[in-house]
Structure formats: C-alpha cells, structure tokens
Amino acid sequence: MRSALFSKSRFSILGLFLLINLVTFALLRVALLAKQWVDIDTPFYQITYAFGMGIIYDVAFYSYFLIPFTLYLLLIPNSLYQKKWHKWFVFSGFLLNLYGLFFLILSEWTFWDEFGVRFNFIAVDYLIYTHEVVQNIIESYPLGKLLTAILIITIACFWLVKSTLAITFYATESFARRAKIAGILFLLPIFSYFAIGKTTYQFSQNTYLNEVAANGAYQFFSAFRNNELDYRHFYRLGDDETLSAQIKTELGANGDGLYNIKREIKGQGVEKRLNIVLITVESLSADYLTKFGNTQKITPFMDEWFKEGALFTNFYAVGTRTIRGLEALTLSIPPTAGQSIVKRPDNEKLFNLGYVLAQRGYDTAFLYGGRGYFDNMNAFYSGNGYRIVDQTEFTDEEMTFKNAWGVSDDVIFNRTIKEADKDFAENKPFFFQIMTTTNHRPYTYPEGKIDIPSGSRKEGGVKYTDFAIREFIKTAKTKPWFDNTIFVMVADHCAGSARKTELPVDKYQIPLFIYAPKHVLAVENKTLSSQIDVAPTILGLLNLNYESQFYGQDIFKMSPEKGRALVSNYQKLGLFKDNKLVILSPQQKISVVEEPLGKHLDLKSDSQPDLVSDAMSYYQSADYIWTHRLSRY
C-alpha cells in the first residue's frame, strides 16, 4: 500500500519531506515546552491550541520553501527524471536538506537557550556580525561534536526513508497532470502570505506559549521583511504611567493620554520665511576635521567656514548607518530597537520636519546622489510628503561623474542650485534635505579637483566632499536667494564605530554646523546634543509657532546641564548624560558606564536610578508611540 501511494506521483517527495518537517518541528515544540514548563501557567487546551497553531506556521514556512522544488519537479521530463544519475542527484539533495533541517533545529534551540524566544531580528542581525557570532558559538558549544551528531541523525533518518523515496522514481506523469499538482502547491504560499500575519501566533497572554506556537524559520524571514525587534519583550520595562509623566516633563508636554508628547512651541519673535538647505554628509566623523584634532588638513574649506557660523562641538550621531541618521534628522525621535523606521513597513505620514514646513507652503524635497530605492529612502520620503530627486532624475549632461553609490557630490549640489533657482523664480520658499555619497568606498570622484588621487583612500573622499561644499557655497553666494537661506551641515554617522566597548561614544561624534551670515551669529556651542535636536533647532531659527511631536529640543535654547545624547546600534540603546552612559540591551539588561569618553568605569545600574529612568522614558515611550501609531498626521 505504501508503494502504491508513493509511486503515483513524483511530488510525493515533497509530501515525505513535509511529514519529516512536521514531526521534527513538533518534537522541538515538546522540548521547548518542557524547558519552559514552570513558566507556562495556562490551561491544557491552550497548549493544544499552540501545537495546532504551530502546524499552521510549519506548513506556511514549508509552502515558501517548496517553491523552487515544485518548479523543478514540474519541468523535468519523465525521461530524465527516471535516470539512475538523477535518482542519486535527488538522494543527495534530500540528504542535504535533511541536514539543513536538523541544523536549523539545533540553531533554534541554542537561540532559545540564550534569548528565550524563536528567531527574530536579532538572528537576522547576527548575519551582519558574523565574526563575533561564530566565535561566540565556538567558545560556547562543542561545535564539532554537535555537527557530527547532526550528521549521524541525518544519515539515520535518510536510511529509514530511503526505500520510500526510491519508489517515487517509478512514477510516470504527463506534463498536464504535473501542472495541476504544481498549481495547487503554488497556491499554498499565496494563501499563507495573505492569511497569516506576523503576530497571528500571539494568541495567549503567556509569551512563552506564543513562542512555542511559532515557527523559527518563518519568524526569521518575517524579521527580514518587518525589520523590528519587540521592545516590550526584550528590554526591561518601567511603569508606563511613571515614564509617561517623566518624558512629558522632560519635553514640556502636558497633554492627556499615555505618552502624549504633543505640545505647542512658541517662536521668539516674528516668523521668518527663510529657505533651508540641510546637507547630510556621508560618514563625516568629527575626527576628520582640524577643529576636532585632525592634522591631515583634508577639510581646508570647512576648517575656515566653521568660523563664520554656529558650530556645535559636542554633537553625536544616534546610530551607525545612514538611515539611522536620516530617521533622527527627519523625525526627531529616539532610535527604536531593531531596524530603522526608514526601512519598516507602514512608515508613511509620520510627523516630520518636512511636514511642518510644507504646511507653510515650502517646497519640501529629498535630494540623493544615488538611487533612492536603496534602503527604502524614496518610499520613506515620498510617503512622508517629500518630493524626490535622485540619480534617476539627472540628465546625461548633469551626470558628469558617478560610481556604484551614485553621482559625485558636485553633481548633487549643482542640481540643488537649479532646484533653488526654480523655486525662487516661483516665489516659493524651499526646504532641501540632501544626502551625499562621495565619502564612501570606493572613494572615487572626478580627477584633477583635489591633490589626492581618486579611489586611493578615504581621506580623498573627505577632501573631495570638502571641495564640493566649497564650490556649492561659492555658487550659492551669487544667487538672489542666498541671504534668505539657512545652510545646515551635519553627518549621517561616523566612518566607523567598531571598538571593544558596547557603545563607544567617541566614535559617534560628528559635526553640526549652521551657516546664514544674515541670521546666525558665529558661535561655538558646547551643549551636549544629537541628531534628534536638529529639526527643532532649525524651526527655532524661523521663530515658528507649531504643535510639536519631536523628542529633540532647540539646542540654542537648551541649558548646558540639560544636554544629553542618544546613541545606539541595532540592539543596544544608549543615553549619554552627565558624563555617564546608560545602555539598555536585550534580555532586560541595563548597564551604566562612567566617563565613557575617558576611563570607562562600569557602574551598577541600581546606583543610578534617575539616569536609568531617563533612558527608559525615552526608549519605552518611543516604542509605544510607534506601535500605537501616535505620531501620524
């Protein structure tokens, strides 16, 4: 009977592997349930439901996994399918996939052992930090013995099903019959995509039981798509009412409702209808500049330019990637756990700097030297009210130089001049948010402009950016709109943040410079601040009255003792204040570092309750506002 069943169709191979998957995933659930049994205080029917939900997720994952195999079985003709060499080819593939399945189970178990959950964005993030992760595994587990054990289990399992698998090679099916079966199988992933959400498995109040119901492989790929890390599961939580009151006090908000940070900002004086050009420079660390100790003289223009406006010398990036910087500059919010909001789904119509200015008739545009589909920048900015000008908008005449990342900085600045001229001719104020690309590997740019050969080293990228900004400002000074324009220059992040410490604050320091000879005095501001403060500082220069949802504050109006900076990577969230750094980490960990720019002494978190509470109020409120969609317009 078994022979007859499996000899009817070659697609029985997929059914056999599905059966093995379901049994294996079920055994893993039993093991995870046993491991957390003392924490699962729920009725038995909920445990049964968890296993039923688990089967749904297992099949959903498998439905995606089988797509290429279904296509292969559909297309290969009977004459080739039944060849002896093909039989051994399939055997080898089946054996390899079995090993992959059991390796996945081992990986899930070790991940659960550390974090108490299925795969999520941390697992995705591990792909970025390969060296650290592999080294950690080697030092933490007897890897050789475990991999050998997996191999033995794989061979044993294959031996048990080998005869059943061999029977499928006797099946002879017409292409029409194969197409019908394949069509049905292709419907499964389509149904799974629309019917199963990323949180469908969260049916219980018991988090562990929800995680037992999930499928780790499915969650792993879902993390790729959704780019989020569940703050309330991984980070230590404070009382929401207490933290809500605290962050409201910090920001001067007094409205009703949990984490309602909306408040009225009153401009000091008559509103100014000035243009804004916000230049975000790729990877411009503070230590590239003479003012911050560099001796290479690779920023000759900026070194002199900084004497003509407001230079902020105690200013920090919030993260380590461009999209983190853009997120903070545009939305003025703390960095949320996991991926940047720029890359997340459902990130449209968020309260932002461009929105405030667009409400006052500004032409609000995002100008990028590369292709804006990268890192979802075009979708994010267009979804939040910006007009997009990226590499695809340039004419052949404009595009005098480009590399893998985009056009050289002089090209994007020349286009900015044209956009400004056009708006001025139409008597329309403009807000241009520019993202440069030259100061990025491979550091190539037009030859003959600076004394460092193109593509030779990163210092050349910095010096060419300095040259391009010089030419931009030189041209802008000849324009009728120059006197009524505020130029803001800031970096997106530092050139590198790798250090032995968790969050090396000194590797987050970047320059912020505001230049408008008719409106901004030459001054050096030493108030501790970060990228979330740029938007309210710009609006403060315009004396705008507006309802704010920003976390940042006008740096010009901040007292030095109120200064603070937010710094982060994907998992660790920091608050730098009073020469101490609080770090919130997954697994509800909190650490405090004294003198992070100097001796770097570790303190007990309970010795700094007020500072820890400050950090929690920023990040817990930001997560709540995002998940509850409170910052929409």
TORMAR-211424 format. One line per field, with one value per residue (C-alpha): y, x, z; residue in three letters. Coordinates in steps of 0.1 Angstrom, whole numbers. Layout:
REM residues N
c2 <- Y,...
c1 <- X,...
c3 <- Z,...
aa <- ALA,...
REM end
This chain:
REM residues 633
c2 <- 0,24,16,23,56,70,56,76,110,124,152,126,135,169,152,129,158,178,149,148,186,184,156,174,208,191,174,208,223,195,202,239,233,211,236,264,243,261,294,282,286,282,257,225,234,265,242,220,251,262,229,233,269,256,231,260,280,249,244,281,280,248,263,290,266,242,267,260,222,223,242,217,187,203,210,179,154,117,105,124,120,83,82,65,95,117,93,98,135,137,114,138,168,151,142,178,193,168,180,216,209,194,221,246,228,230,267,274,255,275,308,300,290,325,347,326,332,320,336,373,404,396,364,385,410,381,378,412,404,371,370,377,352,324,330,330,297,281,292,284,250,218,226,197,171,188,189,152,143,161,142,108,117,128,96,75,94,91,54,50,68,58,29,51,78,54,44,78,73,48,75,85,116,138,175,183,163,177,212,206,194,222,248,236,237,272,283,274,302,327,317,318,353,368,346,345,377,382,381,355,331,356,342,338,361,338,349,315,297,321,314,277,281,300,286,298,297,316,342,346,356,376,396,404,417,436,448,451,439,436,462,451,415,421,452,459,478,505,516,533,559,569,570,589,616,617,621,647,667,664,677,703,685,684,668,640,604,579,592,621,644,669,705,740,756,794,812,841,870,874,843,842,828,815,788,757,736,706,688,654,643,606,593,626,618,647,634,642,679,701,716,681,673,660,670,659,691,673,698,732,748,736,745,782,780,769,802,820,803,782,752,725,708,683,667,630,607,584,553,537,538,564,555,560,595,603,589,611,643,639,625,638,605,581,552,523,487,467,482,519,531,542,506,494,489,513,542,569,601,604,638,652,683,685,682,713,733,720,732,767,765,752,731,701,678,650,650,620,613,576,556,562,527,518,514,523,560,571,552,567,603,602,586,615,644,649,654,631,640,611,598,587,623,636,642,629,664,667,634,642,615,585,554,524,546,575,608,627,654,683,669,667,703,716,701,717,751,745,735,765,789,774,778,814,822,810,829,797,790,757,731,707,677,665,631,629,598,606,599,562,533,532,569,578,612,634,637,670,687,678,666,631,606,593,559,558,562,575,608,616,611,636,661,659,665,695,708,702,720,749,752,749,777,798,795,800,833,846,838,862,837,833,860,844,808,788,762,733,707,675,640,609,589,583,565,536,527,494,493,468,486,482,518,537,573,589,570,587,623,643,679,701,735,762,789,820,852,875,854,832,846,829,810,777,758,731,718,680,671,647,644,644,681,693,697,718,739,747,756,777,798,805,816,792,786,749,718,696,658,659,644,668,704,736,734,772,773,742,749,730,710,696,683,647,625,593,567,532,502,478,461,484,517,544,577,598,623,638,620,587,563,541,511,492,458,427,401,431,441,476,488,521,534,563,585,567,592,586,559,539,526,502,510,491,502,504,531,555,551,585,582,547,560,588,563,541,571,579,545,529,559,559,523,529,558,538,507,527,549,581,602,603,633
c1 <- 0,28,45,13,8,43,46,16,34,69,55,53,89,76,50,75,98,69,60,96,94,62,74,107,92,67,95,112,80,78,114,108,76,95,123,98,72,74,67,37,8,-21,-49,-42,-64,-42,-12,-31,-40,-4,6,-23,-12,23,13,-2,31,51,31,33,71,72,49,75,104,90,85,118,114,79,91,119,95,71,97,119,107,100,129,154,135,138,175,198,221,190,179,213,211,177,191,220,196,173,202,215,181,177,210,199,166,184,210,181,166,199,203,168,175,207,190,161,186,201,171,140,123,123,144,137,156,185,190,189,213,237,243,259,282,294,328,315,287,308,335,308,294,328,336,302,294,312,306,324,306,272,277,288,257,236,253,246,209,207,221,199,168,177,182,147,130,154,132,101,119,131,96,88,111,87,60,52,31,21,30,-7,-10,22,9,-23,-5,21,-6,-23,11,18,-14,-2,24,0,-27,-1,11,-24,-39,-11,2,35,17,-10,7,4,-29,-20,-11,18,47,65,34,31,68,62,34,56,80,115,124,92,99,135,123,95,121,138,105,93,127,115,127,99,110,85,97,135,140,134,102,92,58,41,23,55,76,49,49,87,91,63,82,114,99,75,43,12,-15,-37,-31,-2,30,12,42,24,30,28,61,61,86,105,98,83,82,109,102,138,149,166,193,201,233,238,273,282,304,319,333,343,379,383,382,410,388,384,421,428,463,459,444,418,390,406,373,353,380,376,339,332,344,315,285,273,295,283,313,296,272,266,250,223,234,259,241,228,191,195,208,181,155,167,171,137,115,134,128,150,163,139,151,158,158,154,118,130,131,100,65,37,61,40,26,48,52,84,104,93,57,59,75,52,22,37,40,76,87,100,124,148,178,201,231,223,193,167,153,184,175,139,147,125,95,100,104,77,54,61,54,88,94,122,152,177,201,173,162,196,201,232,246,242,257,293,306,291,302,285,269,258,269,298,288,294,266,240,250,247,212,204,213,189,161,166,167,134,116,130,116,82,85,83,104,123,135,160,173,204,222,257,276,312,327,320,340,353,361,361,354,364,402,421,399,420,455,445,441,405,399,431,419,390,408,403,365,365,386,365,333,350,358,323,307,331,320,284,286,306,279,251,266,260,223,195,181,214,208,175,188,200,226,228,256,257,270,247,271,308,331,333,321,339,355,358,332,295,287,319,305,336,330,296,308,300,300,269,273,246,255,235,255,225,207,231,259,294,295,308,281,293,259,257,232,224,207,172,178,184,148,136,167,161,124,136,157,125,106,78,47,38,25,55,57,95,117,145,149,162,199,203,177,190,208,242,231,201,223,221,227,211,234,226,233,206,203,219,202,221,216,248,243,262,294,276,263,232,229,196,201,181,174,163,199,209,244,259,293,310,333,327,350,377,384,352,343,314,288,259,226,208,233,220,182,173,196,183,148,156,169,138,115,130,131,100,79,93,84,49,43,55,35,3,6,5,29,8,-6
c3 <- 0,8,-25,-44,-25,-32,-68,-80,-82,-81,-59,-31,-24,-11,10,25,34,48,71,84,89,108,131,137,145,168,187,190,205,230,240,243,262,287,291,300,317,350,332,313,337,311,307,288,259,252,249,225,205,204,188,163,155,152,125,105,108,99,67,59,61,41,14,7,10,-16,-44,-63,-58,-71,-101,-107,-104,-128,-156,-156,-182,-173,-195,-173,-140,-141,-150,-124,-121,-114,-86,-69,-75,-57,-29,-24,-23,1,24,23,31,60,74,70,88,118,118,119,149,167,159,172,205,211,202,226,253,251,244,254,220,184,157,152,142,165,144,113,128,135,98,99,129,116,132,167,164,150,177,204,192,190,226,240,224,215,178,163,184,177,139,140,159,134,106,123,128,92,78,101,91,54,58,72,43,15,2,3,-15,-42,-50,-63,-93,-108,-112,-148,-151,-181,-180,-177,-146,-131,-139,-120,-89,-91,-95,-62,-44,-57,-41,-7,-3,-18,8,36,26,29,56,82,99,116,150,144,167,196,209,246,275,281,259,262,249,220,211,213,187,163,137,140,103,94,121,107,72,87,106,72,59,90,104,140,174,200,226,252,251,250,271,308,312,337,347,317,337,355,324,305,331,331,294,293,319,300,268,284,273,295,274,284,274,278,262,246,239,218,229,215,205,206,183,199,175,141,119,93,59,52,29,44,29,51,38,53,45,42,71,81,115,137,138,101,109,122,148,164,163,128,115,78,66,45,52,44,34,64,88,77,70,106,119,101,117,146,152,177,191,215,190,183,157,170,151,128,94,70,76,113,108,83,106,135,114,97,125,156,175,195,176,180,187,155,121,113,107,72,62,81,65,74,78,60,73,103,119,105,97,61,71,94,66,38,59,55,17,14,-15,5,-13,-6,-29,-31,-52,-56,-64,-37,-38,-17,19,11,11,-18,-4,31,20,-6,19,43,20,3,-34,-46,-67,-70,-96,-119,-123,-136,-173,-191,-192,-154,-146,-152,-128,-109,-93,-77,-50,-71,-86,-71,-46,-70,-92,-65,-53,-89,-91,-58,-72,-101,-78,-57,-87,-99,-66,-62,-96,-85,-52,-32,-1,-2,22,6,25,7,12,-3,-14,-23,11,8,-5,-33,-27,-64,-78,-108,-112,-110,-84,-53,-47,-36,-65,-70,-54,-34,2,24,31,-6,-2,27,9,-23,-3,13,-22,-34,-5,-11,-47,-37,-11,-36,-62,-37,-27,-62,-60,-50,-26,-6,20,30,32,62,54,78,75,95,91,89,111,117,93,118,153,160,194,222,242,236,226,220,224,210,177,174,175,143,133,131,115,108,84,75,77,79,105,125,146,146,178,192,211,235,247,246,218,190,156,171,181,145,134,164,162,125,132,162,138,119,150,141,162,157,176,181,184,183,210,202,215,202,211,211,239,259,291,292,322,303,275,265,235,223,207,196,174,163,198,223,231,250,268,273,300,329,317,321,296,302,279,275,260,251,278,300,307,318,323,332,322,339,319,286,269,294,319,311,345,348,375,389,372,406,416,390,392,379,349,341,344,319,294,298,294,260,245,260,251,215,211,225,201,171,179,187,157,178,156,124,107
aa <- MET,ARG,SER,ALA,LEU,PHE,SER,LYS,SER,ARG,PHE,SER,ILE,LEU,GLY,LEU,PHE,LEU,LEU,ILE,ASN,LEU,VAL,THR,PHE,ALA,LEU,LEU,ARG,VAL,ALA,LEU,LEU,ALA,LYS,GLN,TRP,VAL,ASP,ILE,ASP,THR,PRO,PHE,TYR,GLN,ILE,THR,TYR,ALA,PHE,GLY,MET,GLY,ILE,ILE,TYR,ASP,VAL,ALA,PHE,TYR,SER,TYR,PHE,LEU,ILE,PRO,PHE,THR,LEU,TYR,LEU,LEU,LEU,ILE,PRO,ASN,SER,LEU,TYR,GLN,LYS,LYS,TRP,HIS,LYS,TRP,PHE,VAL,PHE,SER,GLY,PHE,LEU,LEU,ASN,LEU,TYR,GLY,LEU,PHE,PHE,LEU,ILE,LEU,SER,GLU,TRP,THR,PHE,TRP,ASP,GLU,PHE,GLY,VAL,ARG,PHE,ASN,PHE,ILE,ALA,VAL,ASP,TYR,LEU,ILE,TYR,THR,HIS,GLU,VAL,VAL,GLN,ASN,ILE,ILE,GLU,SER,TYR,PRO,LEU,GLY,LYS,LEU,LEU,THR,ALA,ILE,LEU,ILE,ILE,THR,ILE,ALA,CYS,PHE,TRP,LEU,VAL,LYS,SER,THR,LEU,ALA,ILE,THR,PHE,TYR,ALA,THR,GLU,SER,PHE,ALA,ARG,ARG,ALA,LYS,ILE,ALA,GLY,ILE,LEU,PHE,LEU,LEU,PRO,ILE,PHE,SER,TYR,PHE,ALA,ILE,GLY,LYS,THR,THR,TYR,GLN,PHE,SER,GLN,ASN,THR,TYR,LEU,ASN,GLU,VAL,ALA,ALA,ASN,GLY,ALA,TYR,GLN,PHE,PHE,SER,ALA,PHE,ARG,ASN,ASN,GLU,LEU,ASP,TYR,ARG,HIS,PHE,TYR,ARG,LEU,GLY,ASP,ASP,GLU,THR,LEU,SER,ALA,GLN,ILE,LYS,THR,GLU,LEU,GLY,ALA,ASN,GLY,ASP,GLY,LEU,TYR,ASN,ILE,LYS,ARG,GLU,ILE,LYS,GLY,GLN,GLY,VAL,GLU,LYS,ARG,LEU,ASN,ILE,VAL,LEU,ILE,THR,VAL,GLU,SER,LEU,SER,ALA,ASP,TYR,LEU,THR,LYS,PHE,GLY,ASN,THR,GLN,LYS,ILE,THR,PRO,PHE,MET,ASP,GLU,TRP,PHE,LYS,GLU,GLY,ALA,LEU,PHE,THR,ASN,PHE,TYR,ALA,VAL,GLY,THR,ARG,THR,ILE,ARG,GLY,LEU,GLU,ALA,LEU,THR,LEU,SER,ILE,PRO,PRO,THR,ALA,GLY,GLN,SER,ILE,VAL,LYS,ARG,PRO,ASP,ASN,GLU,LYS,LEU,PHE,ASN,LEU,GLY,TYR,VAL,LEU,ALA,GLN,ARG,GLY,TYR,ASP,THR,ALA,PHE,LEU,TYR,GLY,GLY,ARG,GLY,TYR,PHE,ASP,ASN,MET,ASN,ALA,PHE,TYR,SER,GLY,ASN,GLY,TYR,ARG,ILE,VAL,ASP,GLN,THR,GLU,PHE,THR,ASP,GLU,GLU,MET,THR,PHE,LYS,ASN,ALA,TRP,GLY,VAL,SER,ASP,ASP,VAL,ILE,PHE,ASN,ARG,THR,ILE,LYS,GLU,ALA,ASP,LYS,ASP,PHE,ALA,GLU,ASN,LYS,PRO,PHE,PHE,PHE,GLN,ILE,MET,THR,THR,THR,ASN,HIS,ARG,PRO,TYR,THR,TYR,PRO,GLU,GLY,LYS,ILE,ASP,ILE,PRO,SER,GLY,SER,ARG,LYS,GLU,GLY,GLY,VAL,LYS,TYR,THR,ASP,PHE,ALA,ILE,ARG,GLU,PHE,ILE,LYS,THR,ALA,LYS,THR,LYS,PRO,TRP,PHE,ASP,ASN,THR,ILE,PHE,VAL,MET,VAL,ALA,ASP,HIS,CYS,ALA,GLY,SER,ALA,ARG,LYS,THR,GLU,LEU,PRO,VAL,ASP,LYS,TYR,GLN,ILE,PRO,LEU,PHE,ILE,TYR,ALA,PRO,LYS,HIS,VAL,LEU,ALA,VAL,GLU,ASN,LYS,THR,LEU,SER,SER,GLN,ILE,ASP,VAL,ALA,PRO,THR,ILE,LEU,GLY,LEU,LEU,ASN,LEU,ASN,TYR,GLU,SER,GLN,PHE,TYR,GLY,GLN,ASP,ILE,PHE,LYS,MET,SER,PRO,GLU,LYS,GLY,ARG,ALA,LEU,VAL,SER,ASN,TYR,GLN,LYS,LEU,GLY,LEU,PHE,LYS,ASP,ASN,LYS,LEU,VAL,ILE,LEU,SER,PRO,GLN,GLN,LYS,ILE,SER,VAL,VAL,GLU,GLU,PRO,LEU,GLY,LYS,HIS,LEU,ASP,LEU,LYS,SER,ASP,SER,GLN,PRO,ASP,LEU,VAL,SER,ASP,ALA,MET,SER,TYR,TYR,GLN,SER,ALA,ASP,TYR,ILE,TRP,THR,HIS,ARG,LEU,SER,ARG,TYR
REM end
